[in-house]
Amino acid sequence: AFDDIIKSGRTHLQDATPIRLGQEFTAYSRTVQRHRDKLAQAADWLREMNIGGTAVGTGINEEPEYPRLMVGHLQQVSGLEVREGRDRIQLMQSMGDIATFSGALRAYVLDLNKIANDIRLLASGPRTGLAEIVLPAVQPGSSIMPGKVNPSIAEMVNQVCYQALGLDQTVAMAAEAGQLELNVMMPVITHNIVFALSIVGNATRVLAERCVDGIEADAAQCAYWLERSPALVTALAPKIGYAEAAKLAKEAVATGLTVKQLLEQKKLLPKEELEEVLDLRAMT
């Protein structure tokens, strides 16, 4: 939907070479997809059950058929493809598999938080910020400033992410806290993992449904910033050299002229060549 909207890229929170708004949002979606795949891979390690290990994983006093029957019953009632563990002693000692899963969730949370922050930046304004996108007015108005629309959903996601990062820290410390043949911290590990999955899953869904689905682009504002970006001189570097391009960028900022206006004024390149070099979509 945003693929035709060309805008200024930004690195270090400074003007950078052009990018399409659609490219930015496609990258966000692919980030989420990659994390979904990594979470699924990490979760697969959790399918091995240490059931029947009894006290220390050796299976002393167990009914021989108990592990097979119990794992089969768990598969039936849960719908999950769980399986008998290959080394129940190892599974009793180590919470490394669940720490790995928690770490995969943490990695997703870090990117989710970054995406929520980017959305807030892109929607900042409407007059003194970037204002390249418009968020749906989920909570229009403020307690003191009439007409103000705050990015409430993105801010909610931020808060959930901070909570989830704390939960992962607890899982990490508890996973390390086992001694010898048993980790007695499994209850707090399980509680925090389930809690984190619940709130992060809910926040992700609400972000998609109550914010992302309703985002609109302000194409005119995107074009406004792009036209004034001194970073457009980057495309000229192969033609006039890096040093000369840098001088032009500084002059554009100092004079308030756009790069295109400055180049037309100086007549450094023929008009046809200038149009080709400053083809904005080609830069993306």
C-alpha positions in Angstrom: 0.0 0.0 0.0 2.9 2.4 0.7 5.2 1.2 -2.1 4.9 4.3 -4.2 5.7 6.7 -1.4 9.3 7.7 -1.5 10.7 9.4 1.6 13.9 10.4 3.3 15.7 7.5 5.0 17.3 8.3 8.3 20.4 6.9 10.0 21.7 8.2 13.4 18.5 10.3 13.4 20.0 12.3 10.6 18.9 12.6 6.9 20.0 9.7 4.8 19.4 8.4 1.2 15.8 7.8 0.1 13.7 4.8 0.9 10.1 3.9 0.1 7.7 3.8 3.0 6.6 0.4 1.8 10.2 -0.9 2.1 10.3 0.3 5.7 7.1 -1.5 6.6 8.0 -4.6 4.6 11.2 -4.9 6.6 9.1 -4.7 9.8 6.9 -7.5 8.7 9.9 -9.7 7.7 11.5 -9.0 11.1 8.4 -10.4 12.7 8.3 -13.4 10.4 11.9 -14.3 11.1 11.2 -14.1 14.9 8.2 -16.4 14.4 10.4 -18.9 12.7 13.1 -18.6 15.4 10.5 -19.0 18.2 9.2 -22.2 16.6 12.7 -23.6 16.3 13.4 -22.8 20.0 10.1 -24.2 21.1 10.8 -27.6 19.5 13.5 -28.2 22.2 10.7 -28.0 24.8 8.9 -31.1 23.3 11.2 -33.6 25.1 9.7 -34.7 28.4 11.7 -35.9 31.4 8.6 -37.8 32.7 9.6 -41.1 34.4 12.9 -39.8 35.5 11.7 -39.9 39.1 14.1 -38.4 41.6 17.3 -37.7 39.7 16.5 -38.8 36.2 17.5 -42.5 36.5 13.9 -43.7 36.7 14.3 -45.6 39.9 10.9 -47.2 41.1 9.1 -46.1 37.9 6.4 -48.2 36.3 8.1 -49.3 33.0 5.1 -48.3 30.8 4.5 -45.0 32.7 6.6 -42.6 30.5 5.2 -43.9 27.2 1.6 -43.9 28.5 1.9 -40.5 30.1 3.5 -38.8 27.1 0.8 -40.3 24.9 -1.9 -38.9 27.2 -0.3 -35.5 27.2 -0.3 -35.5 23.4 -4.0 -36.3 23.4 -5.1 -33.7 26.0 -2.8 -30.9 24.8 -2.7 -31.5 21.0 1.1 -31.0 21.2 3.7 -33.3 19.7 5.6 -34.0 22.9 8.0 -36.9 23.1 10.0 -39.0 25.6 13.3 -37.4 26.5 16.5 -39.1 25.3 18.4 -38.2 28.4 16.2 -37.6 31.4 19.1 -37.0 33.8 20.2 -34.1 31.5 16.6 -32.8 31.3 16.3 -32.8 35.1 19.6 -30.9 35.6 19.3 -28.3 32.9 16.7 -25.6 32.2 18.8 -24.5 29.2 16.1 -25.4 26.6 13.5 -23.2 28.2 16.1 -20.4 28.7 16.8 -20.7 25.0 13.1 -20.3 24.3 12.9 -17.3 26.7 15.9 -15.8 24.9 14.2 -16.2 21.5 11.1 -14.4 22.9 13.4 -11.7 24.4 15.0 -11.1 20.9 11.5 -10.7 19.4 10.5 -8.3 22.2 13.5 -6.1 21.5 12.6 -5.8 17.8 8.9 -5.4 18.6 9.8 -2.5 21.0 12.0 -1.0 18.3 9.1 -1.2 15.8 6.7 0.5 18.2 9.3 3.3 18.8 9.7 3.8 15.1 5.9 4.1 14.6 5.9 6.7 17.3 8.7 8.6 15.6 7.1 8.4 12.2 3.8 9.7 13.6 5.4 12.4 15.7 4.0 15.9 15.1 1.7 16.8 13.5 3.6 20.1 13.0 6.9 19.8 14.9 7.7 16.1 14.3 8.1 13.8 11.3 4.4 13.3 10.7 5.0 10.9 7.8 2.3 8.5 8.9 -1.1 9.1 10.7 -2.1 6.6 13.4 -5.8 5.8 14.0 -7.2 7.9 16.9 -7.7 5.2 19.4 -7.6 7.6 22.3 -8.2 11.1 20.8 -7.5 14.1 22.9 -5.5 14.6 26.0 -6.4 15.7 29.5 -5.1 19.2 28.9 -4.5 19.7 25.1 -7.6 19.5 22.9 -7.3 17.8 19.6 -4.1 16.0 20.5 -3.8 12.4 19.4 -1.3 10.3 21.3 0.2 7.0 20.1 -1.4 5.1 22.9 -1.2 1.6 21.4 2.5 1.9 20.6 3.1 3.2 24.1 1.3 0.2 25.5 3.5 -2.1 23.5 6.6 -0.4 24.9 5.4 -1.0 28.5 4.6 -4.7 27.8 8.0 -5.1 26.2 9.8 -3.7 29.3 7.7 -6.1 31.5 8.6 -9.1 29.3 12.3 -8.2 29.4 12.2 -8.3 33.2 10.4 -11.7 33.1 13.2 -13.1 30.8 15.8 -11.9 33.3 14.0 -13.9 36.0 14.0 -17.0 33.8 17.7 -16.6 33.1 18.6 -16.3 36.8 16.3 -19.2 37.8 17.7 -21.4 35.0 21.2 -20.9 36.4 20.1 -21.5 40.0 19.7 -25.3 39.8 22.0 -27.4 41.8 23.4 -30.8 40.7 20.6 -33.2 39.7 17.6 -30.8 40.0 16.5 -27.3 39.3 13.8 -26.5 41.9 13.1 -23.1 40.2 10.9 -24.6 37.6 7.6 -23.0 38.9 8.8 -19.4 38.6 10.4 -20.2 35.2 7.1 -21.6 33.9 5.1 -18.8 35.4 7.2 -16.1 33.8 7.3 -17.8 30.4 3.6 -18.3 30.3 3.0 -14.7 31.5 5.4 -13.3 29.0 3.8 -15.3 26.1 0.4 -14.1 27.1 1.1 -10.4 27.4 3.5 -10.2 24.4 1.0 -12.2 22.3 -1.8 -9.9 23.3 0.2 -6.7 22.7 1.3 -8.0 19.3 -2.3 -8.7 18.2 -3.6 -5.3 19.6 -0.7 -3.4 17.8 -1.7 -5.1 14.5 -5.5 -4.6 14.9 -5.8 -1.3 16.7 -2.8 0.5 15.2 -1.0 -0.9 12.2 -4.2 -1.8 10.3 -5.4 1.8 10.5 -2.1 3.5 9.6 -2.3 6.0 6.8 0.6 7.6 5.0 1.0 11.3 4.5 2.6 11.3 1.0 2.8 15.0 0.8 4.8 15.2 4.1 7.1 12.4 3.0 7.8 14.3 -0.2 8.3 17.6 1.7 11.1 16.2 3.8 12.7 14.2 1.0 12.9 17.3 -1.3 14.8 19.2 1.4 17.2 16.3 2.3 20.8 17.2 1.7 21.5 13.4 1.6 20.3 13.5 -2.1 23.8 14.6 -3.0 24.9 11.0 -2.4 23.7 10.2 -5.9 26.0 12.9 -7.3 29.2 11.5 -5.7 30.1 9.2 -8.7 29.7 12.2 -11.0 31.4 15.1 -9.2 33.3 13.3 -6.4 32.7 12.8 -2.7 34.3 16.1 -1.6 32.3 18.3 -4.0 29.1 16.5 -3.1 29.8 17.1 0.6 30.3 20.8 -0.2 27.0 20.9 -2.0 25.2 19.3 1.0 26.6 21.9 3.4 25.7 24.7 1.0 22.1 23.4 0.7 21.7 23.4 4.5 23.3 26.8 4.8 21.2 28.5 2.1 17.9 26.7 2.6 17.9 25.7 -1.1 17.1 22.1 -2.1 19.8 20.1 -3.7 18.0 20.2 -7.0 17.6 24.0 -6.9 21.3 24.4 -6.0 22.4 22.1 -8.9 20.1 24.0 -11.4 21.5 27.2 -10.2 25.2 26.1 -10.5 24.5 24.1 -13.8 27.0 21.5 -12.8 25.3 18.9 -14.9 23.1 19.0 -18.1 19.4 19.0 -17.3 18.8 15.5 -18.7 21.7 14.0 -16.8 20.6 15.8 -13.6 17.1 14.4 -13.9 18.6 10.9 -14.4 20.9 11.2 -11.4 18.1 12.6 -9.1 15.6 10.0 -10.1 14.3 9.4 -6.6 12.7 6.0 -7.1 15.8 4.7 -8.8 17.7 5.6 -5.6 15.5 3.1 -3.7 
